[in-house]
Amino acid sequence: MFYIDPQNRCGMKNSLKVERAIKDITQEELAKIIGVSRQAINSIELGKYVPSTILALKLSRYFKKSVNEIFKLEEDD
Amino acid sequence: MKTRFLLPNKFKMIGWFLLIPSSILGILQIFYLTGSGLKFLDLEVFTIYSGSFAPWGSTTVVFGFDEVNLTGTIIGILFILGAVMVAFAKEKHEDEFIAKIRLESFLWATYINYAILLFCFLFFYGIGFMYVMIFNMFTIIILFIVRFNYVLYRSTKSLRYEK
């Protein structure tokens, strides 16, 4: 929608937070490794922001999991 | 991230140093000097078109020199330079998420700007509408700066709740 509000999800769920917990790294560390802002990682985890294909592939490369395993379509997507 | 059309981050600070004083001076000029300006800035300058209310009256100068007051000109130029620098300097950590906020804020600012202008078209007339036009030259970029920084601030604030 029109402004980014915590309740307002843009569709698609992801397991970024879980993957991060497995690797035991913070949002800040992940952001640094991937080369984005910490806000970006946070917003993706909260489901407020859908990353670009490039960013999704970078995350996939880092976690050594396919994009499909990290990001999943929701029923209404 | 590769970004097109954005200025380096250091311009943001320079921009604020131009924008804040020129905004204050601009408001002072409009309300307290009522357009007459500072006397020592009465100068003869080149102009493409300079005239008063009657479009082609006897005092009109086209492609020539005319004696004008430059107070508003200088304040306006400093304001525009400052505002553009503040609005379009990269963030320290410019990425695709910030690019999205940037574009959304621009859309938002344009909508709100024209909503305000539509309202003013209906309710301001005569010299009142001239003031509306003066302010409207600058509102779109101000709305953008306010909204963009507010959304950025909110997304930074929400970081505190997440580990």
gemmi code that builds the backbone of each chain (N, CA, C; Angstrom):
import gemmi

chains = {
    "A": [
        ("MET", (0.828, -1.202, 0.000), (0.000, 0.000, 0.000), (0.856, 1.243, 0.000)),
        ("PHE", (0.286, 2.303, 0.518), (0.886, 3.594, 0.264), (2.015, 3.972, 1.190)),
        ("TYR", (1.925, 3.569, 2.423), (3.106, 3.793, 3.246), (3.453, 2.521, 4.003)),
        ("ILE", (4.700, 2.432, 4.394), (5.172, 1.185, 4.965), (4.781, 1.134, 6.429)),
        ("ASP", (3.893, 0.228, 6.749), (3.441, 0.160, 8.132), (3.586, -1.290, 8.571)),
        ("PRO", (3.917, -1.519, 9.839), (4.312, -2.864, 10.283), (3.271, -3.944, 10.010)),
        ("GLN", (1.992, -3.561, 10.017), (0.944, -4.557, 9.796), (0.766, -4.869, 8.307)),
        ("ASN", (1.348, -4.036, 7.510), (1.054, -4.099, 6.089), (2.071, -4.979, 5.363)),
        ("ARG", (1.714, -6.216, 5.138), (2.637, -7.129, 4.491), (2.401, -7.117, 2.988)),
        ("CYS", (3.466, -7.341, 2.235), (3.328, -7.270, 0.782), (3.223, -8.657, 0.144)),
        ("GLY", (2.818, -9.649, 0.864), (2.712, -10.987, 0.285), (4.031, -11.721, 0.338)),
        ("MET", (4.016, -13.014, 0.082), (5.198, -13.866, 0.084), (5.784, -13.994, 1.488)),
        ("LYS", (5.932, -15.238, 1.952), (6.580, -15.403, 3.261), (8.015, -15.884, 3.061)),
        ("ASN", (8.816, -15.719, 4.097), (10.204, -16.153, 3.974), (10.730, -16.681, 5.303)),
        ("SER", (11.774, -17.474, 5.203), (12.347, -18.077, 6.408), (13.698, -17.457, 6.732)),
        ("LEU", (13.841, -16.194, 6.388), (15.118, -15.521, 6.581), (15.549, -15.529, 8.046)),
        ("LYS", (14.580, -15.255, 8.901), (14.881, -15.181, 10.334), (15.381, -16.535, 10.849)),
        ("VAL", (14.737, -17.602, 10.369), (15.128, -18.962, 10.774), (16.538, -19.272, 10.265)),
        ("GLU", (16.758, -18.951, 8.987), (18.080, -19.205, 8.392), (19.164, -18.453, 9.155)),
        ("ARG", (18.813, -17.235, 9.553), (19.752, -16.401, 10.281), (20.054, -17.012, 11.651)),
        ("ALA", (19.007, -17.554, 12.278), (19.184, -18.196, 13.583), (20.078, -19.433, 13.470)),
        ("ILE", (19.895, -20.210, 12.391), (20.723, -21.403, 12.180), (22.197, -21.011, 12.062)),
        ("LYS", (22.440, -19.961, 11.275), (23.820, -19.489, 11.093), (24.322, -18.693, 12.293)),
        ("ASP", (23.386, -18.317, 13.152), (23.682, -17.506, 14.330), (24.382, -16.186, 13.986)),
        ("ILE", (23.755, -15.403, 13.125), (24.280, -14.063, 12.842), (23.165, -13.036, 13.009)),
        ("THR", (23.546, -11.805, 13.299), (22.558, -10.739, 13.494), (22.150, -10.147, 12.148)),
        ("GLN", (21.088, -9.358, 12.179), (20.647, -8.646, 10.966), (21.778, -7.771, 10.430)),
        ("GLU", (22.452, -7.124, 11.355), (23.536, -6.212, 10.981), (24.643, -6.958, 10.225)),
        ("GLU", (25.041, -8.102, 10.775), (26.112, -8.879, 10.140), (25.682, -9.360, 8.759)),
        ("LEU", (24.451, -9.873, 8.697), (23.954, -10.349, 7.406), (23.907, -9.213, 6.378)),
        ("ALA", (23.420, -8.056, 6.832), (23.331, -6.892, 5.939), (24.709, -6.545, 5.374)),
        ("LYS", (25.714, -6.583, 6.238), (27.076, -6.258, 5.824), (27.591, -7.258, 4.781)),
        ("ILE", (27.351, -8.541, 5.045), (27.821, -9.592, 4.137), (27.156, -9.460, 2.762)),
        ("ILE", (25.846, -9.222, 2.786), (25.092, -9.155, 1.531), (25.296, -7.801, 0.832)),
        ("GLY", (25.611, -6.781, 1.621), (25.833, -5.455, 1.037), (24.574, -4.621, 0.887)),
        ("VAL", (23.676, -4.742, 1.873), (22.486, -3.889, 1.889), (22.375, -3.229, 3.261)),
        ("SER", (21.376, -2.351, 3.406), (21.172, -1.711, 4.700), (20.517, -2.696, 5.664)),
        ("ARG", (20.686, -2.410, 6.959), (20.055, -3.259, 7.964), (18.532, -3.150, 7.878)),
        ("GLN", (18.056, -1.978, 7.508), (16.612, -1.789, 7.344), (16.042, -2.743, 6.296)),
        ("ALA", (16.823, -2.997, 5.247), (16.352, -3.881, 4.175), (16.128, -5.287, 4.715)),
        ("ILE", (17.126, -5.823, 5.436), (17.013, -7.175, 6.000), (15.822, -7.242, 6.959)),
        ("ASN", (15.736, -6.242, 7.813), (14.647, -6.189, 8.788), (13.281, -6.173, 8.106)),
        ("SER", (13.151, -5.343, 7.068), (11.859, -5.224, 6.379), (11.499, -6.505, 5.635)),
        ("ILE", (12.507, -7.200, 5.105), (12.231, -8.475, 4.435), (11.719, -9.483, 5.467)),
        ("GLU", (12.396, -9.566, 6.610), (11.982, -10.499, 7.660), (10.572, -10.228, 8.153)),
        ("LEU", (10.234, -8.946, 8.242), (8.895, -8.580, 8.707), (7.841, -8.749, 7.611)),
        ("GLY", (8.281, -9.104, 6.433), (7.348, -9.291, 5.322), (6.842, -7.992, 4.737)),
        ("LYS", (7.565, -6.893, 5.013), (7.116, -5.597, 4.508), (7.735, -5.269, 3.169)),
        ("TYR", (8.806, -5.980, 2.842), (9.509, -5.667, 1.605), (9.874, -6.939, 0.861)),
        ("VAL", (9.550, -6.975, -0.416), (9.903, -8.111, -1.265), (11.201, -7.766, -1.984)),
        ("PRO", (12.267, -8.538, -1.730), (13.553, -8.178, -2.331), (13.583, -8.424, -3.835)),
        ("SER", (14.538, -7.781, -4.498), (14.724, -8.004, -5.931), (15.297, -9.409, -6.145)),
        ("THR", (15.267, -9.868, -7.383), (15.817, -11.189, -7.708), (17.298, -11.260, -7.327)),
        ("ILE", (18.025, -10.195, -7.612), (19.463, -10.164, -7.294), (19.703, -10.371, -5.798)),
        ("LEU", (18.939, -9.627, -4.992), (19.109, -9.737, -3.542), (18.710, -11.134, -3.058)),
        ("ALA", (17.622, -11.668, -3.616), (17.184, -13.021, -3.244), (18.263, -14.052, -3.583)),
        ("LEU", (18.883, -13.880, -4.741), (19.946, -14.820, -5.155), (21.188, -14.692, -4.269)),
        ("LYS", (21.491, -13.478, -3.859), (22.638, -13.281, -2.964), (22.392, -13.960, -1.619)),
        ("LEU", (21.165, -13.829, -1.128), (20.815, -14.485, 0.139), (20.887, -16.003, -0.015)),
        ("SER", (20.384, -16.471, -1.149), (20.402, -17.906, -1.443), (21.838, -18.426, -1.499)),
        ("ARG", (22.720, -17.653, -2.100), (24.124, -18.060, -2.203), (24.779, -18.111, -0.824)),
        ("TYR", (24.466, -17.129, -0.008), (25.066, -17.089, 1.311), (24.578, -18.253, 2.196)),
        ("PHE", (23.280, -18.516, 2.181), (22.734, -19.586, 3.036), (22.873, -20.978, 2.407)),
        ("LYS", (23.373, -21.018, 1.174), (23.515, -22.272, 0.443), (22.196, -23.049, 0.390)),
        ("LYS", (21.134, -22.316, 0.147), (19.823, -22.919, -0.051), (19.194, -22.267, -1.271)),
        ("SER", (18.308, -22.980, -1.939), (17.698, -22.383, -3.127), (16.727, -21.276, -2.708)),
        ("VAL", (16.490, -20.358, -3.630), (15.575, -19.244, -3.353), (14.209, -19.771, -2.922)),
        ("ASN", (13.788, -20.880, -3.563), (12.480, -21.462, -3.231), (12.371, -21.955, -1.793)),
        ("GLU", (13.516, -22.298, -1.228), (13.482, -22.760, 0.157), (13.381, -21.602, 1.139)),
        ("ILE", (13.921, -20.469, 0.734), (13.897, -19.309, 1.631), (12.606, -18.499, 1.453)),
        ("PHE", (12.217, -18.318, 0.194), (11.023, -17.514, -0.090), (9.906, -18.387, -0.654)),
        ("LYS", (8.720, -18.203, -0.111), (7.578, -19.004, -0.587), (6.383, -18.114, -0.878)),
        ("LEU", (5.653, -18.456, -1.943), (4.439, -17.726, -2.264), (3.369, -18.023, -1.230)),
        ("GLU", (2.545, -17.023, -0.954), (1.395, -17.270, -0.107), (0.190, -17.579, -0.984)),
        ("GLU", (-0.851, -18.104, -0.348), (-1.993, -18.571, -1.151), (-2.617, -17.488, -2.014)),
        ("ASP", (-2.649, -16.280, -1.483), (-3.301, -15.208, -2.254), (-2.338, -14.453, -3.175)),
        ("ASP", (-1.109, -14.912, -3.301), (-0.154, -14.229, -4.182), (-0.416, -14.562, -5.646)),
    ],
    "B": [
        ("MET", (25.062, -0.902, -4.296), (24.092, -0.895, -5.390), (24.397, 0.261, -6.340)),
        ("LYS", (24.295, -0.015, -7.629), (24.492, 1.037, -8.619), (23.282, 1.955, -8.628)),
        ("THR", (23.532, 3.251, -8.540), (22.406, 4.180, -8.583), (22.652, 5.232, -9.643)),
        ("ARG", (21.620, 5.518, -10.375), (21.722, 6.575, -11.373), (21.066, 7.828, -10.823)),
        ("PHE", (21.534, 8.950, -11.267), (20.915, 10.250, -10.980), (20.990, 10.693, -9.523)),
        ("LEU", (21.772, 10.025, -8.679), (21.874, 10.491, -7.299), (23.243, 11.124, -7.042)),
        ("LEU", (23.250, 12.110, -6.140), (24.493, 12.801, -5.803), (25.227, 12.043, -4.701)),
        ("PRO", (26.553, 12.250, -4.570), (27.274, 11.600, -3.468), (26.735, 12.021, -2.099)),
        ("ASN", (26.916, 11.172, -1.131), (26.354, 11.378, 0.211), (26.743, 12.710, 0.861)),
        ("LYS", (27.975, 13.187, 0.615), (28.438, 14.410, 1.296), (27.604, 15.645, 0.938)),
        ("PHE", (26.915, 15.589, -0.200), (26.088, 16.721, -0.601), (24.905, 16.944, 0.335)),
        ("LYS", (24.540, 15.906, 1.064), (23.387, 16.016, 1.955), (23.641, 17.096, 3.015)),
        ("MET", (24.824, 17.042, 3.624), (25.176, 18.008, 4.665), (25.255, 19.420, 4.081)),
        ("ILE", (25.927, 19.551, 2.933), (26.024, 20.867, 2.278), (24.618, 21.394, 2.001)),
        ("GLY", (23.764, 20.498, 1.546), (22.391, 20.853, 1.224), (21.646, 21.444, 2.408)),
        ("TRP", (21.780, 20.797, 3.575), (21.095, 21.310, 4.772), (21.592, 22.707, 5.129)),
        ("PHE", (22.902, 22.944, 4.965), (23.457, 24.259, 5.288), (22.929, 25.349, 4.356)),
        ("LEU", (22.526, 24.983, 3.160), (21.925, 25.956, 2.240), (20.421, 26.065, 2.457)),
        ("LEU", (19.796, 24.916, 2.676), (18.329, 24.859, 2.724), (17.749, 25.582, 3.943)),
        ("ILE", (18.322, 25.337, 5.118), (17.731, 25.902, 6.338), (17.802, 27.439, 6.356)),
        ("PRO", (18.998, 28.041, 6.161), (19.005, 29.508, 6.157), (18.178, 30.121, 5.035)),
        ("SER", (18.196, 29.505, 3.844), (17.448, 30.116, 2.739), (15.943, 30.003, 2.958)),
        ("SER", (15.486, 28.943, 3.658), (14.059, 28.836, 3.971), (13.644, 29.943, 4.916)),
        ("ILE", (14.458, 30.165, 5.952), (14.142, 31.215, 6.936), (14.143, 32.581, 6.258)),
        ("LEU", (15.187, 32.848, 5.467), (15.272, 34.135, 4.769), (14.119, 34.308, 3.788)),
        ("GLY", (13.742, 33.213, 3.112), (12.653, 33.265, 2.143), (11.339, 33.662, 2.798)),
        ("ILE", (11.051, 33.041, 3.956), (9.812, 33.357, 4.668), (9.847, 34.799, 5.159)),
        ("LEU", (10.996, 35.223, 5.686), (11.139, 36.614, 6.131), (10.900, 37.577, 4.978)),
        ("GLN", (11.459, 37.246, 3.815), (11.320, 38.139, 2.668), (9.871, 38.275, 2.231)),
        ("ILE", (9.166, 37.129, 2.182), (7.779, 37.160, 1.711), (6.895, 37.954, 2.674)),
        ("PHE", (7.088, 37.737, 3.999), (6.152, 38.347, 4.941), (6.594, 39.704, 5.488)),
        ("TYR", (7.919, 39.958, 5.538), (8.361, 41.204, 6.168), (8.911, 42.219, 5.182)),
        ("LEU", (9.517, 41.760, 4.124), (10.009, 42.717, 3.128), (8.992, 42.868, 1.996)),
        ("THR", (7.964, 42.035, 2.046), (6.883, 42.028, 1.048), (7.375, 42.305, -0.377)),
        ("GLY", (8.370, 41.559, -0.760), (8.781, 41.587, -2.162), (9.742, 42.706, -2.537)),
        ("SER", (9.902, 43.730, -1.677), (10.756, 44.852, -2.100), (12.238, 44.492, -1.994)),
        ("GLY", (12.612, 43.742, -0.961), (13.983, 43.242, -0.876), (14.989, 44.244, -0.332)),
        ("LEU", (16.245, 43.789, -0.270), (17.317, 44.622, 0.270), (17.779, 45.624, -0.789)),
        ("LYS", (17.959, 46.868, -0.338), (18.238, 47.964, -1.275), (19.526, 47.746, -2.093)),
        ("PHE", (20.590, 47.242, -1.433), (21.862, 47.111, -2.156), (21.819, 46.010, -3.220)),
        ("LEU", (20.717, 45.274, -3.256), (20.582, 44.253, -4.303), (19.742, 44.733, -5.485)),
        ("ASP", (19.496, 46.039, -5.533), (18.874, 46.623, -6.724), (19.936, 46.733, -7.810)),
        ("LEU", (19.843, 45.875, -8.802), (20.904, 45.840, -9.817), (20.329, 45.735, -11.213)),
        ("GLU", (21.155, 46.124, -12.179), (20.736, 45.983, -13.566), (21.241, 44.637, -14.079)),
        ("VAL", (20.332, 43.810, -14.525), (20.726, 42.457, -14.963), (20.102, 42.111, -16.311)),
        ("PHE", (20.704, 41.120, -16.951), (20.127, 40.643, -18.208), (18.847, 39.855, -17.921)),
        ("THR", (17.838, 40.051, -18.750), (16.592, 39.333, -18.561), (16.020, 38.850, -19.899)),
        ("ILE", (15.348, 37.724, -19.868), (14.648, 37.249, -21.074), (13.300, 37.954, -21.178)),
        ("TYR", (12.604, 38.024, -20.028), (11.353, 38.781, -19.989), (11.192, 39.384, -18.612)),
        ("SER", (11.044, 40.682, -18.550), (10.810, 41.354, -17.285), (9.715, 42.380, -17.490)),
        ("GLY", (8.658, 42.284, -16.694), (7.568, 43.240, -16.855), (6.650, 43.218, -15.658)),
        ("SER", (5.719, 44.130, -15.603), (4.776, 44.136, -14.491), (3.457, 43.528, -14.953)),
        ("PHE", (2.346, 43.946, -14.354), (1.107, 43.203, -14.555), (0.575, 43.183, -15.988)),
        ("ALA", (0.653, 44.329, -16.677), (0.205, 44.330, -18.073), (1.248, 43.605, -18.923)),
        ("PRO", (0.857, 42.531, -19.620), (1.826, 41.665, -20.287), (2.835, 42.380, -21.197)),
        ("TRP", (2.425, 43.292, -22.026), (3.390, 43.944, -22.919), (3.376, 45.450, -22.696)),
        ("GLY", (3.323, 45.857, -21.423), (3.269, 47.281, -21.075), (4.561, 48.017, -21.394)),
        ("SER", (4.558, 49.313, -21.124), (5.692, 50.162, -21.514), (6.976, 49.811, -20.758)),
        ("THR", (6.850, 49.223, -19.538), (8.056, 48.911, -18.757), (8.615, 47.525, -19.065)),
        ("THR", (7.985, 46.810, -20.000), (8.413, 45.451, -20.301), (9.757, 45.438, -21.030)),
        ("VAL", (10.647, 44.544, -20.597), (11.934, 44.356, -21.281), (12.005, 42.911, -21.766)),
        ("VAL", (12.273, 42.735, -23.047), (12.435, 41.392, -23.593), (13.848, 41.273, -24.148)),
        ("PHE", (14.581, 40.260, -23.722), (15.988, 40.070, -24.117), (16.787, 41.355, -24.008)),
        ("GLY", (16.878, 41.871, -22.777), (17.623, 43.102, -22.583), (17.976, 43.272, -21.125)),
        ("PHE", (18.356, 44.481, -20.734), (18.748, 44.742, -19.354), (17.664, 45.519, -18.627)),
        ("ASP", (17.439, 45.161, -17.356), (16.411, 45.824, -16.573), (16.917, 45.953, -15.146)),
        ("GLU", (16.489, 47.010, -14.454), (16.872, 47.173, -13.057), (15.871, 46.401, -12.185)),
        ("VAL", (16.389, 45.438, -11.462), (15.521, 44.588, -10.628), (16.164, 44.411, -9.258)),
        ("ASN", (15.376, 43.854, -8.333), (15.939, 43.532, -7.021), (16.215, 42.035, -6.953)),
        ("LEU", (17.425, 41.685, -6.537), (17.865, 40.286, -6.604), (17.695, 39.509, -5.297)),
        ("THR", (17.065, 40.112, -4.280), (16.938, 39.403, -2.991), (16.260, 38.048, -3.162)),
        ("GLY", (15.061, 38.083, -3.770), (14.304, 36.841, -3.966), (15.029, 35.865, -4.879)),
        ("THR", (15.706, 36.404, -5.891), (16.442, 35.559, -6.845), (17.508, 34.738, -6.121)),
        ("ILE", (18.300, 35.434, -5.298), (19.409, 34.768, -4.605), (18.870, 33.750, -3.589)),
        ("ILE", (17.878, 34.161, -2.816), (17.304, 33.231, -1.821), (16.723, 32.004, -2.530)),
        ("GLY", (16.013, 32.251, -3.623), (15.401, 31.154, -4.380), (16.426, 30.178, -4.927)),
        ("ILE", (17.521, 30.710, -5.474), (18.572, 29.846, -6.032), (19.210, 29.006, -4.934)),
        ("LEU", (19.519, 29.640, -3.800), (20.130, 28.899, -2.686), (19.188, 27.820, -2.173)),
        ("PHE", (17.893, 28.161, -2.125), (16.900, 27.190, -1.664), (16.847, 25.987, -2.604)),
        ("ILE", (16.774, 26.261, -3.897), (16.661, 25.162, -4.867), (17.899, 24.272, -4.818)),
        ("LEU", (19.104, 24.891, -4.806), (20.331, 24.098, -4.732), (20.346, 23.245, -3.466)),
        ("GLY", (20.014, 23.871, -2.339), (20.005, 23.150, -1.064), (19.005, 22.017, -1.063)),
        ("ALA", (17.783, 22.300, -1.499), (16.722, 21.298, -1.475), (17.055, 20.115, -2.384)),
        ("VAL", (17.597, 20.401, -3.562), (17.957, 19.321, -4.488), (19.060, 18.448, -3.885)),
        ("MET", (20.037, 19.093, -3.238), (21.119, 18.318, -2.613), (20.590, 17.438, -1.493)),
        ("VAL", (19.734, 18.002, -0.647), (19.189, 17.212, 0.466), (18.338, 16.061, -0.073)),
        ("ALA", (17.526, 16.361, -1.077), (16.592, 15.351, -1.582), (17.299, 14.246, -2.360)),
        ("PHE", (18.333, 14.604, -3.121), (18.891, 13.616, -4.050), (20.332, 13.212, -3.781)),
        ("ALA", (20.794, 13.447, -2.552), (22.088, 12.877, -2.167), (21.826, 11.449, -1.691)),
        ("LYS", (22.778, 10.576, -1.996), (22.642, 9.181, -1.565), (22.629, 9.082, -0.050)),
        ("GLU", (21.938, 8.097, 0.461), (22.059, 7.772, 1.878), (23.410, 7.091, 2.083)),
        ("LYS", (23.866, 7.045, 3.345), (25.152, 6.372, 3.615), (25.119, 4.939, 3.111)),
        ("HIS", (23.940, 4.333, 3.248), (23.819, 2.934, 2.859), (22.743, 2.770, 1.799)),
        ("GLU", (22.920, 3.414, 0.681), (21.898, 3.377, -0.363), (21.756, 1.953, -0.908)),
        ("ASP", (20.554, 1.406, -0.872), (20.320, 0.081, -1.452), (18.925, 0.045, -2.076)),
        ("GLU", (18.513, -1.133, -2.527), (17.240, -1.203, -3.255), (16.037, -0.891, -2.371)),
        ("PHE", (16.143, -1.192, -1.082), (15.047, -0.893, -0.161), (14.859, 0.616, -0.029)),
        ("ILE", (15.982, 1.334, 0.121), (15.927, 2.784, 0.227), (15.468, 3.400, -1.102)),
        ("ALA", (15.887, 2.808, -2.206), (15.439, 3.280, -3.521), (13.920, 3.183, -3.639)),
        ("LYS", (13.357, 2.129, -3.052), (11.913, 1.941, -3.105), (11.206, 3.010, -2.267)),
        ("ILE", (11.722, 3.261, -1.070), (11.151, 4.308, -0.225), (11.223, 5.657, -0.941)),
        ("ARG", (12.356, 5.887, -1.596), (12.569, 7.134, -2.333), (11.489, 7.339, -3.397)),
        ("LEU", (11.279, 6.313, -4.210), (10.296, 6.427, -5.291), (8.878, 6.568, -4.752)),
        ("GLU", (8.568, 5.791, -3.732), (7.233, 5.867, -3.127), (6.971, 7.247, -2.558)),
        ("SER", (8.012, 7.795, -1.915), (7.875, 9.120, -1.315), (7.642, 10.177, -2.384)),
        ("PHE", (8.271, 9.974, -3.529), (8.083, 10.923, -4.617), (6.654, 10.903, -5.129)),
        ("LEU", (6.113, 9.718, -5.291), (4.728, 9.570, -5.723), (3.793, 10.231, -4.713)),
        ("TRP", (4.047, 9.923, -3.461), (3.236, 10.469, -2.374), (3.286, 11.995, -2.383)),
        ("ALA", (4.503, 12.557, -2.479), (4.676, 14.007, -2.452), (3.949, 14.674, -3.617)),
        ("THR", (3.982, 14.033, -4.786), (3.310, 14.609, -5.950), (1.789, 14.622, -5.746)),
        ("TYR", (1.253, 13.518, -5.262), (-0.185, 13.460, -4.972), (-0.604, 14.546, -3.989)),
        ("ILE", (0.111, 14.615, -2.868), (-0.261, 15.564, -1.821), (-0.110, 16.999, -2.318)),
        ("ASN", (0.961, 17.257, -3.050), (1.187, 18.594, -3.586), (0.012, 19.040, -4.447)),
        ("TYR", (-0.436, 18.160, -5.328), (-1.543, 18.548, -6.210), (-2.879, 18.556, -5.490)),
        ("ALA", (-3.016, 17.749, -4.447), (-4.237, 17.816, -3.641), (-4.327, 19.186, -2.971)),
        ("ILE", (-3.201, 19.645, -2.415), (-3.168, 20.964, -1.778), (-3.445, 22.053, -2.810)),
        ("LEU", (-2.829, 21.923, -3.976), (-3.008, 22.934, -5.015), (-4.461, 22.990, -5.493)),
        ("LEU", (-5.075, 21.827, -5.624), (-6.489, 21.752, -6.023), (-7.355, 22.492, -5.008)),
        ("PHE", (-7.075, 22.248, -3.746), (-7.792, 22.917, -2.666), (-7.602, 24.432, -2.769)),
        ("CYS", (-6.351, 24.850, -3.004), (-6.049, 26.280, -3.069), (-6.682, 26.958, -4.290)),
        ("PHE", (-6.777, 26.205, -5.388), (-7.441, 26.729, -6.574), (-8.877, 27.130, -6.252)),
        ("LEU", (-9.504, 26.334, -5.396), (-10.902, 26.574, -5.059), (-11.098, 27.708, -4.063)),
        ("PHE", (-10.132, 27.876, -3.147), (-10.389, 28.774, -2.029), (-9.486, 29.997, -1.942)),
        ("PHE", (-8.559, 30.176, -2.887), (-7.707, 31.361, -2.846), (-7.856, 32.139, -4.154)),
        ("TYR", (-8.025, 33.461, -4.012), (-8.177, 34.284, -5.210), (-7.316, 35.532, -5.116)),
        ("GLY", (-7.094, 36.177, -6.243), (-6.368, 37.444, -6.280), (-4.952, 37.291, -5.764)),
        ("ILE", (-4.535, 38.245, -4.913), (-3.174, 38.237, -4.390), (-2.944, 36.990, -3.530)),
        ("GLY", (-4.019, 36.486, -2.936), (-3.937, 35.239, -2.153), (-3.441, 34.093, -3.002)),
        ("PHE", (-3.945, 34.018, -4.223), (-3.511, 32.928, -5.107), (-2.071, 33.121, -5.559)),
        ("MET", (-1.640, 34.387, -5.629), (-0.244, 34.613, -5.990), (0.679, 34.049, -4.907)),
        ("TYR", (0.290, 34.225, -3.649), (1.080, 33.638, -2.563), (1.089, 32.113, -2.654)),
        ("VAL", (-0.065, 31.549, -3.003), (-0.153, 30.091, -3.175), (0.851, 29.645, -4.239)),
        ("MET", (0.919, 30.395, -5.347), (1.851, 30.031, -6.431), (3.298, 30.127, -5.972)),
        ("ILE", (3.593, 31.172, -5.195), (4.970, 31.323, -4.694), (5.354, 30.105, -3.854)),
        ("PHE", (4.483, 29.736, -2.908), (4.809, 28.603, -2.044), (4.809, 27.290, -2.811)),
        ("ASN", (3.898, 27.178, -3.769), (3.782, 25.917, -4.503), (5.023, 25.578, -5.335)),
        ("MET", (5.826, 26.601, -5.642), (7.080, 26.325, -6.360), (7.983, 25.414, -5.540)),
        ("PHE", (7.840, 25.493, -4.232), (8.793, 24.799, -3.363), (8.197, 23.625, -2.583)),
        ("THR", (6.883, 23.483, -2.596), (6.276, 22.497, -1.690), (6.570, 21.056, -2.089)),
        ("ILE", (6.627, 20.753, -3.372), (6.751, 19.343, -3.766), (8.046, 18.739, -3.223)),
        ("ILE", (9.134, 19.489, -3.303), (10.416, 18.945, -2.837), (10.468, 18.904, -1.306)),
        ("ILE", (9.817, 19.867, -0.665), (9.764, 19.855, 0.802), (8.936, 18.657, 1.288)),
        ("LEU", (7.790, 18.434, 0.652), (6.963, 17.273, 1.014), (7.758, 15.989, 0.839)),
        ("PHE", (8.512, 15.905, -0.260), (9.320, 14.715, -0.508), (10.354, 14.513, 0.590)),
        ("ILE", (11.088, 15.576, 0.927), (12.148, 15.472, 1.941), (11.557, 15.028, 3.288)),
        ("VAL", (10.443, 15.647, 3.675), (9.811, 15.309, 4.955), (9.365, 13.853, 4.971)),
        ("ARG", (8.656, 13.454, 3.929), (8.097, 12.101, 3.896), (9.195, 11.017, 3.793)),
        ("PHE", (10.178, 11.237, 2.947), (11.259, 10.265, 2.758), (12.029, 10.050, 4.061)),
        ("ASN", (12.371, 11.169, 4.716), (13.132, 11.039, 5.956), (12.306, 10.459, 7.086)),
        ("TYR", (10.996, 10.737, 7.075), (10.120, 10.167, 8.097), (10.036, 8.646, 7.951)),
        ("VAL", (9.836, 8.168, 6.737), (9.731, 6.715, 6.514), (11.062, 6.029, 6.842)),
        ("LEU", (12.155, 6.688, 6.476), (13.484, 6.152, 6.779), (13.693, 6.068, 8.289)),
        ("TYR", (13.263, 7.117, 8.975), (13.382, 7.160, 10.438), (12.556, 6.044, 11.062)),
        ("ARG", (11.341, 5.838, 10.534), (10.480, 4.788, 11.091), (11.060, 3.414, 10.878)),
        ("SER", (11.647, 3.176, 9.703), (12.196, 1.845, 9.454), (13.471, 1.627, 10.268)),
        ("THR", (14.165, 2.709, 10.621), (15.328, 2.580, 11.508), (14.871, 2.321, 12.936)),
        ("LYS", (13.770, 2.979, 13.321), (13.244, 2.804, 14.673), (12.768, 1.373, 14.896)),
        ("SER", (12.173, 0.790, 13.859), (11.649, -0.576, 14.020), (12.789, -1.588, 14.193)),
        ("LEU", (14.032, -1.167, 13.935), (15.181, -2.057, 14.140), (15.386, -2.361, 15.618)),
        ("ARG", (15.004, -1.416, 16.471), (15.235, -1.597, 17.907), (14.498, -2.807, 18.452)),
        ("TYR", (13.378, -3.141, 17.819), (12.577, -4.256, 18.342), (13.058, -5.598, 17.819)),
        ("GLU", (13.992, -5.579, 16.892), (14.454, -6.823, 16.277), (15.906, -7.052, 16.604)),
        ("LYS", (16.240, -8.260, 16.802), (17.660, -8.579, 17.046), (18.303, -9.022, 15.740)),
    ],
}
model = gemmi.Model(1)
for chain_id, residues in chains.items():
    chain = gemmi.Chain(chain_id)
    for i, (resn, *xyz) in enumerate(residues, 1):
        res = gemmi.Residue()
        res.name, res.seqid = resn, gemmi.SeqId(i, " ")
        for name, pos in zip(("N", "CA", "C"), xyz):
            atom = gemmi.Atom()
            atom.name, atom.element = name, gemmi.Element(name[0])
            atom.pos, atom.b_iso = gemmi.Position(*pos), 0.0
            res.add_atom(atom)
        chain.add_residue(res)
    model.add_chain(chain)
structure = gemmi.Structure()
structure.add_model(model)
structure.setup_entities()
